Amino acid sequence: MNRYQIEDKWGEATLKLGFVPVPTSLIFAQKELGLSSIEINILLNLLVHWWDKNQYPFPSQQAIAYRIGVSTRTVQRTLAALELKGLLKRKRTSRENAKYKGKNIYDLSYLVMVLEDKTPDLKIYQKKER
């Protein structure tokens, strides 16, 4: 699907802020991965900021909390839970770092590996659903 097809579907104004590709397997594997709706929501917020495979996203926890209408502490607990599930790795940066300025960065390569592993099973499961 190219940008014009996406724009035709969603509208020009909607796409002014951009769009983010999300693997269907992330949505289909929610239950199998034991992901709550808030965990999915936070993962989607991280994906919005992950433009380059080799550059970790670093949105503020406060911004994520504001967007989804929860407390910053809820975001912190949920990020910790996602890390325990092996779906991401939080890394603290130094306040002296010119780019990150002490923000957490989030390595999502763990999510990619888990989805790579789970996706073949999901295809088999989908066939059984039909």
C-alpha positions in Angstrom: 0.0 0.0 0.0 1.5 3.3 -1.0 1.0 6.7 0.6 -1.7 7.7 -1.8 -3.7 4.6 -1.0 -3.3 5.3 2.7 -4.3 8.9 2.2 -7.3 7.9 0.2 -8.4 5.6 3.1 -7.6 7.8 6.1 -7.8 11.4 4.6 -5.1 14.0 4.1 -5.7 15.8 7.4 -5.4 12.6 9.4 -2.0 11.9 7.9 -0.5 15.3 8.6 1.1 13.9 11.7 2.3 10.9 9.8 1.6 7.2 10.0 3.3 4.2 11.6 3.5 0.6 10.2 2.5 -1.9 12.9 2.9 -5.6 12.3 -0.4 -7.4 12.2 1.3 -10.2 14.3 1.6 -7.8 17.2 -2.2 -7.3 17.2 -3.0 -11.0 16.7 -0.5 -12.2 19.3 -1.8 -10.0 22.2 -3.4 -12.8 24.1 -0.6 -15.3 23.5 2.0 -12.7 24.7 -0.2 -11.9 27.7 -0.5 -8.2 26.7 -3.0 -6.0 28.4 -4.7 -3.2 26.5 -2.5 -0.6 28.2 0.7 -2.6 27.3 -0.4 -2.6 23.7 -1.2 1.1 23.9 2.3 1.9 25.3 4.0 -0.3 22.7 2.1 1.6 20.0 3.3 4.9 21.5 6.9 3.6 21.4 6.5 2.5 17.8 5.3 6.0 16.8 8.8 7.2 17.8 10.8 4.4 16.2 11.7 5.6 12.8 15.1 4.0 12.2 15.9 0.4 13.1 19.2 1.4 14.7 18.0 4.4 16.6 16.0 3.7 19.8 12.8 5.6 20.5 12.9 7.9 23.5 9.5 9.5 24.2 9.0 10.8 27.6 6.9 8.8 30.0 4.9 12.0 30.8 4.0 12.4 27.1 2.8 8.8 26.8 0.8 9.1 30.0 -0.9 12.3 28.8 -1.7 10.7 25.4 -3.4 7.7 26.9 -4.9 9.3 29.9 -3.1 7.6 32.7 -0.6 8.6 35.3 3.2 8.7 34.7 3.5 6.0 37.4 1.2 3.7 35.5 3.4 4.1 32.4 6.5 3.4 34.5 4.9 0.2 35.9 3.7 -0.9 32.5 7.2 -0.4 30.9 8.7 -2.4 33.7 6.1 -5.2 33.0 7.0 -5.1 29.3 10.6 -5.4 30.1 9.9 -8.4 32.4 8.0 -10.0 29.5 11.2 -9.7 27.4 9.6 -7.3 24.9 11.8 -4.3 25.4 14.9 -3.1 27.2 15.0 0.3 28.9 18.3 2.0 28.9 19.0 5.1 30.9 21.1 7.8 29.3 23.3 10.5 30.8 22.0 14.0 31.3 25.2 15.1 29.5 24.2 13.1 26.4 23.6 15.8 23.7 20.8 13.8 22.0 19.0 12.0 24.8 19.6 14.4 27.8 19.0 11.7 30.5 15.8 10.3 28.9 15.2 6.5 28.8 15.7 4.9 25.4 13.8 1.8 24.5 15.3 -1.1 22.6 12.5 -2.8 20.7 14.6 -5.4 19.0 13.4 -7.9 21.7 9.8 -7.3 20.5 10.9 -7.9 16.9 12.6 -11.2 17.9 9.5 -12.4 19.9 7.2 -11.6 17.0 9.5 -13.3 14.5 9.3 -16.4 16.6 5.5 -16.3 17.2 4.3 -15.3 13.7 4.5 -18.8 12.1 2.4 -20.2 15.0 -0.1 -17.4 14.5 -0.6 -18.4 10.8 -1.4 -22.0 11.9 -3.8 -20.7 14.6 -5.6 -18.5 12.0 -6.2 -21.5 9.7 -7.7 -23.4 12.7 -10.0 -20.4 13.4 -11.6 -20.6 9.9 
